[in-house]
Amino acid sequence: MSGSPNEPYFSWMREWPYAKMIRYISFANSEALLVTDLDSLREILSVQTYSFIKPPVFEKLIRPIVGN
């Protein structure tokens, strides 16, 4: 509770430094994907954009930058 909200993600990235993606269980047992590689991020956001479901909060944050 007293640490940074990003600390679990940084901890996982240190634990698995060569993982391109880390799957974890988020709120309400929903699956989430932590993307740690720029090539993988590009693949998700531009090449296979409709194959991956983005959370509504992410859409609100990223839409002004990259568009629909």
C-alpha positions as CSV (number, residue, x, y, z in Angstrom):
1,M,0.0,0.0,0.0
2,S,2.8,2.4,0.7
3,G,4.9,1.7,-2.4
4,S,4.5,2.9,-6.0
5,P,1.6,1.3,-7.9
6,N,4.1,0.5,-10.7
7,E,6.3,-1.6,-8.4
8,P,4.8,-5.0,-9.2
9,Y,5.4,-4.4,-12.9
10,F,9.0,-3.4,-12.3
11,S,9.6,-6.3,-10.0
12,W,8.2,-8.7,-12.7
13,M,10.4,-7.1,-15.4
14,R,13.5,-7.6,-13.1
15,E,12.5,-11.2,-12.4
16,W,12.0,-12.1,-16.1
17,P,14.3,-9.7,-17.9
18,Y,14.0,-11.5,-21.3
19,A,10.3,-11.9,-21.4
20,K,8.6,-9.9,-24.1
21,M,5.2,-10.2,-22.5
22,I,4.0,-11.1,-19.0
23,R,0.5,-12.4,-18.5
24,Y,-1.1,-11.7,-15.1
25,I,-4.5,-11.7,-13.4
26,S,-5.8,-8.2,-12.7
27,F,-8.9,-6.9,-10.9
28,A,-12.0,-9.3,-10.8
29,N,-9.9,-12.2,-12.2
30,S,-9.5,-10.5,-15.6
31,E,-6.4,-11.4,-17.6
32,A,-3.9,-8.7,-18.5
33,L,-0.8,-8.5,-20.5
34,L,2.3,-6.5,-19.6
35,V,4.3,-5.8,-22.8
36,T,8.0,-5.2,-22.1
37,D,9.4,-5.2,-25.6
38,L,9.1,-2.4,-28.1
39,D,8.7,-4.8,-31.1
40,S,5.9,-6.6,-29.3
41,L,4.2,-3.3,-28.5
42,R,4.3,-2.2,-32.1
43,E,2.9,-5.6,-33.2
44,I,0.0,-5.2,-30.7
45,L,-0.8,-1.5,-31.4
46,S,-0.4,-1.3,-35.1
47,V,0.0,-4.7,-36.9
48,Q,-2.6,-6.9,-35.0
49,T,-4.5,-4.1,-33.3
50,Y,-7.9,-5.8,-33.5
51,S,-6.6,-9.1,-32.2
52,F,-6.0,-7.7,-28.7
53,I,-8.8,-6.2,-26.5
54,K,-7.7,-2.9,-24.9
55,P,-9.3,-1.8,-21.6
56,P,-11.6,1.3,-21.8
57,V,-9.2,3.3,-19.6
58,F,-6.3,2.5,-22.0
59,E,-8.4,3.6,-25.0
60,K,-9.2,7.0,-23.3
61,L,-5.5,7.6,-22.6
62,I,-4.1,6.4,-26.0
63,R,-6.8,7.5,-28.5
64,P,-5.7,11.2,-28.6
65,I,-2.1,10.0,-29.4
66,V,-2.6,7.2,-31.9
67,G,-6.2,7.7,-33.0
68,N,-8.9,5.0,-33.4
